[in-house]
Amino acid sequence: MDDEDLNPLQHEVLASLRIPDGWQPVEPHVIADVEQLLVDALAPVRDRFTVDNPLRINKHGLSTVHGCEKHHVEQKKEAFSWNVNTVRGTIVHKAVELLLNWHGPITPADVVDEAISSIAANPRERASDFLDQLPPADMAELRGAIVGAVTNFVDCFPPIKRQWRPLVEYTAVYSLFDNSVQFNTRMDLVLGQIGRRVLIDLKTGRIIQTHRDDLRFYALIETLRSRQAPRRLASYSLDAARLDDEDVTEGLLQAAVRRTAHGAIAIAELQLGDRIPEVRPGVQCRWCPVADTCEEGQRHLRALTGEDDD
């Protein structure tokens, strides 16, 4: 498909992804300074972990510890269990992966069916057991929601060209202090060559501030791993066909260092038992494993429903 054949929504996304006139990459000395900022900020945990017992930092851990620390600690004790929302995201990502290599006319329902079959038939896919046990009516509802999301992607996102060097489920790993502090990321979609990459998170719900925080963490780790900063970050809502994007700058990377270091130190302190976790009621109270016994959480939930606390 030529650019002139794109619809207005596709043109809008393409305009955001293109390299603007006058763009300059982040300078190497800036990247070195950013790395030193992170090293200095993490000095308090430098000698408290080892390569055999490392401090592991990822997007989810940073998100939860910056929310409610008690929830962060308690949810780590719970075994992960699939639900309709998590499996929906997994299948959508698989469908997008298939779209990149799909030959012939694209029918979203066919792509979704292939994605579901691929996951359900592969015992190494963690969601396969959940899909096998899903009642037919629930499976039909799930399939319909995924077909809608994939249809929006096909209709509203410009067709991804081979020369954009697309990568799906791209992993970047970085470590400090002889591998005793390890950072792990996995990005939904990466476009472009190294040093000019656009990092894209695909969302099946609405876009919120924490999605920007997640992408900034991705940008920081990709920058330190490759010694070249990505060019742009974007969250794309499949439901709303909306792109929320920003350029990667020195200021953005510095902000990512501050958030990452603050969260990493908090995770380390809680993991080592240096202090008790702080309770910060919020949206996570709705699915917190200790919500029933948490006074602050119960008070927050009652306030959300308008119930009198007295």
Residue, then its C-alpha position, 0 to 999 in steps of 0.5 A: m500500500d502506497d502512502e497516498d492510499l492510507n486513510p486519515l487515521q493511518h496518515e496521522v500515525l505515520a506522521s508521528l512515526r516519521i523522522p522530523d527535519g532537523w532531528q538529532p540523536v542523543e549525544p554519546h556523552v549524554i548517554a555516559d552521563v545518564e549511566q553515571l547518574l544511575v550508577d550513583a543513584l544505586a550506590p546504596v544497593r551496590d554491595r547488597f546483592t550478588v550475581d547468584n542472588p541479584l536484584r531484578i528490576n522490570k516494568h511491573g515491579l517498578s509500577t507496583v512499588h511506585g503504587c502501593e508498597k504493601h500491594h507490591v509485596e503481597q502480590k509477589k506472594e501470589a502465583f500468577s493466574w490468567n484471566v480474560n484481560t491478560v490472555r486477551g493482550t497475549i493473543v492480540h500481541k501474537a496476532v500483530e506478530l502474525l500480521l507482520n509476516w502474513h501473506g495474502p489478503i488480511t482478514p482480522a478474524d482469520v489472523v485472530d483464529e490463527a493466533i488463538s490456535s497457535i497459543a492453544a496448541n503450544p504447551r510452552e505458551r503459558a496461556s494454553d491451559f487457560l484457553d483450553q478450559l474456557p467455556p465456549a460462550d466465554m471463548a466466543e466473547l473473548r474472540g470477538a473482543i480480540v477481532g475488534a482490537v485487531t481490526n482497529f489495528v489493521d484499519c488505523f495503523p499504517p501497514i508495517k513495511r519490511q524496511w522499517r525492521p519491525l521487531v515484536e516482543y523485543t527484549a533488552v537486558y542491562s546490568l550493573f555491579d557485576n550483574s548483581v543488579q539486573f534490568n529486564t524489558r520486553m517491548d511489544l513492537v520496535l520499528g527502525q534501525i538502532g539509534r533511530r528506533v521507535l518503541i511502541d506499546l500496544k494497549t487494549g485499554r485506555i492509555i494512562q500516565t503509567h504507560r509513559d513511565d513504562l516506555r521511558f524505562y524501556a528507553l533507558i534500558e535500550t539506551l544503556r544496552s545499545r549505547q544509542a538512544p531510541r528516537r521516539l516512544a509511543s503507546y497505541s490504544l487499539d480500542a481508541a485508535r489513539l497514539d500517545d507519543e513523545d521524543v526521547t531526550e536527555g531530560l526524558l532519560q534523566a527522569a527515567v533514571r530518577r524513577t528507576a533508581h527510586g523504585a529499585i532502592a524501594i524494591a531492594e529495601l522491601q526485599l531485604g526487610d529493611r523496613i515495612p512497606e508503605v500503604r498507598p491506597g489506589v486503583q490497585c486496591r480492587w485486585c489486591p490479595v489483602a484488600d479484605t484485611c487492609e483498613e486503608g484499602q477498605r476505606h478507599l474502596r468505600a470512598l469509590t463507591g460513595e459508601d459512608d465510612d462511619 
